[in-house]
Amino acid sequence: MQRVAIIGAGTMGRTHCNAYLNIPDAQIVAVCDLDRSKAEGLAVRHGAAVFTSYEEMMSAAEFDILDICLPTYLHCKYALDAMEHGLHVFCEKPIALTEEDALKMIEKAEECNVRFTVGHVLRFFPSYSNAAELCREGRVGVPRLIRTTRNQAFPGWSWQNWYADYEKSGGPFVDLVIHDIDWIIHNFGEVERVYASSFNGKAERQEHGIAILRLKNGTICHVEGSWAYPKGSVFRMTYEIAGTDGDIEYDSVKDAPVWIQSSEDGQYRSDFLNPMSGPVEPYMLELKSFINAVEEGREPLISGQEALSALRVSLAALESSRTGCAVTV
Ligand SMILES: NC(=O)c1ccc[n+]([C@@H]2O[C@H](COP(=O)([O-])OP(=O)(O)OC[C@H]3O[C@@H](n4cnc5c(N)ncnc54)[C@H](O)[C@@H]3O)[C@@H](O)[C@H]2O)c1
């Protein structure tokens, strides 16, 4: 049984806490958030201790794994400290905001001989992993063109609106599009060159970005992500893999046949649900996979190096969108 402490009881802290309820080999023993009521809200279902300071939690609670669900700019600081205390670390994506910080985290995990992984959860979505598997089996021939989209309204829920500060979140290329970048690198090959464009909207620096990635094997990827959709609009992700012998297409909205439309405080809302897809919960699968790696004393499925590779490409897209020039990775 692995004892887990969660730091950051916001959106992802809540998602992880729900997921752990279905992982018998893990027990949440502590939840830490600057806001006591948020930590309490999550801890109560697990009978976990509540803390409002990391330092307090470290001195008072005993656990094996720190699960970091903090804003991205805080990942590195807490991961390094936890590793120095001999703790295994699950860190939400993106690994960090700079290559330097990501490298520090990777090296510290090695030095302290602890397990470390990053939440590139798309690997655990059957709609994405099954398509990659079909490609590996050669069902569409050689993949030549990949198109992905990941579009949503600006993530306005965050603590102190930290997503709006791109020095803290990295903006959509680093925070959002990195999901697809990791999936592409892992399944279709390393990225050689990136050319990207983006625009800034007026409110809260809403942004829409498109990057063209050329892989070393010649495959071209058109990767698009947006925080520029209207408030209340549905989150939507799609992909198309065009191969020499066939094509695979996916659209999360078309995959969800139940469309609920509602209005709250004058705000239109639509939700797409897929009650027919069964009980697969990707966040539970990714956390379970890490717990198993820790229990079995083996490397996690997603390494820090892979998370760094995805970050490098996201940062290259950011640079290209700023300079207007292609960037070699
Ligand atoms: N894998 C995914 O699908 C996915 C989705 C959304 C966000 N994320 C990532 O998860 C991370 C968290 O994002 P979020 O949307 O949950 O943010 P959030 O703003 O909803 O939650 C962050 C929480 O951290 C707390 N906090 C801040 N500083 C703290 C400190 N020093 N000690 C303790 N608590 C502190 C805040 O009070 C807040 O409750 C980010 O890195 C984000 O990129 C991943």
The ligand as an SDF file (V2000), in Angstrom:
LIG
                    3D

 44 48  0  0  0  0  0  0  0  0999 V2000
   -3.6730   16.5380  -16.9910 N   0  0  0  0  0  0  0  0  0  0  0  0
   -4.6510   17.3750  -17.2630 C   0  0  0  0  0  0  0  0  0  0  0  0
   -5.5720   17.0610  -18.0000 O   0  0  0  0  0  0  0  0  0  0  0  0
   -4.6220   18.7470  -16.6330 C   0  0  0  0  0  0  0  0  0  0  0  0
   -5.7710   19.5590  -16.6970 C   0  0  0  0  0  0  0  0  0  0  0  0
   -5.7350   20.7930  -16.0600 C   0  0  0  0  0  0  0  0  0  0  0  0
   -4.5910   21.2030  -15.4090 C   0  0  0  0  0  0  0  0  0  0  0  0
   -3.4710   20.4220  -15.3930 N   0  0  0  0  0  0  0  0  0  0  0  0
   -2.2490   20.8480  -14.6860 C   0  0  0  0  0  0  0  0  0  0  0  0
   -2.4440   20.6400  -13.2910 O   0  0  0  0  0  0  0  0  0  0  0  0
   -1.7720   21.6410  -12.5370 C   0  0  0  0  0  0  0  0  0  0  0  0
   -2.7790   22.3150  -11.5920 C   0  0  0  0  0  0  0  0  0  0  0  0
   -3.7830   22.9630  -12.3620 O   0  0  0  0  0  0  0  0  0  0  0  0
   -5.2480   23.2830  -11.7530 P   0  0  0  0  0  0  0  0  0  0  0  0
   -6.1100   23.6500  -12.8980 O   0  0  0  0  0  0  0  0  0  0  0  0
   -5.6790   22.1900  -10.8410 O   0  0  0  0  0  0  0  0  0  0  0  0
   -4.9480   24.6090  -10.8970 O   0  0  0  0  0  0  0  0  0  0  0  0
   -5.9190   25.2760   -9.8120 P   0  0  0  0  0  0  0  0  0  0  0  0
   -5.6160   26.7200   -9.8190 O   0  0  0  0  0  0  0  0  0  0  0  0
   -7.3190   24.8230  -10.0120 O   0  0  0  0  0  0  0  0  0  0  0  0
   -5.4120   24.6250   -8.4290 O   0  0  0  0  0  0  0  0  0  0  0  0
   -4.1670   24.9250   -7.8560 C   0  0  0  0  0  0  0  0  0  0  0  0
   -4.3020   24.8110   -6.3330 C   0  0  0  0  0  0  0  0  0  0  0  0
   -2.9960   24.9500   -5.7490 O   0  0  0  0  0  0  0  0  0  0  0  0
   -3.1470   25.6620   -4.5130 C   0  0  0  0  0  0  0  0  0  0  0  0
   -1.8460   26.2160   -4.1500 N   0  0  0  0  0  0  0  0  0  0  0  0
   -1.1480   27.2040   -4.7510 C   0  0  0  0  0  0  0  0  0  0  0  0
    0.0550   27.3810   -4.1510 N   0  0  0  0  0  0  0  0  0  0  0  0
    0.1210   26.4700   -3.1490 C   0  0  0  0  0  0  0  0  0  0  0  0
    1.1130   26.1310   -2.1930 C   0  0  0  0  0  0  0  0  0  0  0  0
    2.2910   26.7640   -2.1450 N   0  0  0  0  0  0  0  0  0  0  0  0
    0.8480   25.1440   -1.3130 N   0  0  0  0  0  0  0  0  0  0  0  0
   -0.3520   24.4960   -1.3490 C   0  0  0  0  0  0  0  0  0  0  0  0
   -1.3270   24.7690   -2.2310 N   0  0  0  0  0  0  0  0  0  0  0  0
   -1.0920   25.7350   -3.1300 C   0  0  0  0  0  0  0  0  0  0  0  0
   -4.2270   26.6910   -4.8100 C   0  0  0  0  0  0  0  0  0  0  0  0
   -4.8440   27.1470   -3.6270 O   0  0  0  0  0  0  0  0  0  0  0  0
   -5.1780   25.8860   -5.7090 C   0  0  0  0  0  0  0  0  0  0  0  0
   -6.1940   25.2650   -4.9430 O   0  0  0  0  0  0  0  0  0  0  0  0
   -1.1410   22.5750  -13.5690 C   0  0  0  0  0  0  0  0  0  0  0  0
    0.1990   22.2390  -13.7650 O   0  0  0  0  0  0  0  0  0  0  0  0
   -1.9410   22.3300  -14.8330 C   0  0  0  0  0  0  0  0  0  0  0  0
   -1.2160   22.5920  -16.0090 O   0  0  0  0  0  0  0  0  0  0  0  0
   -3.4880   19.1950  -15.9640 C   0  0  0  0  0  0  0  0  0  0  0  0
  1  2  1  0
  2  3  2  0
  2  4  1  0
  4  5  1  0
  4 44  2  0
  5  6  2  0
  6  7  1  0
  7  8  2  0
  8  9  1  0
  8 44  1  0
  9 10  1  0
  9 42  1  0
 10 11  1  0
 11 12  1  0
 11 40  1  0
 12 13  1  0
 13 14  1  0
 14 15  2  0
 14 16  1  0
 14 17  1  0
 17 18  1  0
 18 19  2  0
 18 20  1  0
 18 21  1  0
 21 22  1  0
 22 23  1  0
 23 24  1  0
 23 38  1  0
 24 25  1  0
 25 26  1  0
 25 36  1  0
 26 27  1  0
 26 35  1  0
 27 28  2  0
 28 29  1  0
 29 30  1  0
 29 35  2  0
 30 31  1  0
 30 32  2  0
 32 33  1  0
 33 34  2  0
 34 35  1  0
 36 37  1  0
 36 38  1  0
 38 39  1  0
 40 41  1  0
 40 42  1  0
 42 43  1  0
M  CHG  2   8   1  16  -1
M  END
$$$$
